[in-house]
Amino acid sequence: MAELPELLTPEETADWLGMSVESLSQNRYLRNDKTIPYLKVGKRVRYIKDDVIAYVKANRISTGA
């Protein structure tokens, strides 16, 4: 049986990224390019930890140094 992915709450995700829960909420509402993939479990928002890590890696800016 496949292992379930680790789910993070918006509070955990915001804390890990150093941003506010309100910013995450606004990004979900706007559905812009800064929106981290998320899922709904009932009425609750959750983030898959691997998706958050992939988002961070995909948005890394290299200085070329």
Secondary structure, 3 states (H helix, E strand, C coil): CCCCCCEECHHHHHHHHCCCHHHHHHHHHHCCCCCCCCEEECCEEEEEHHHHHHHHHHCCCCCCC
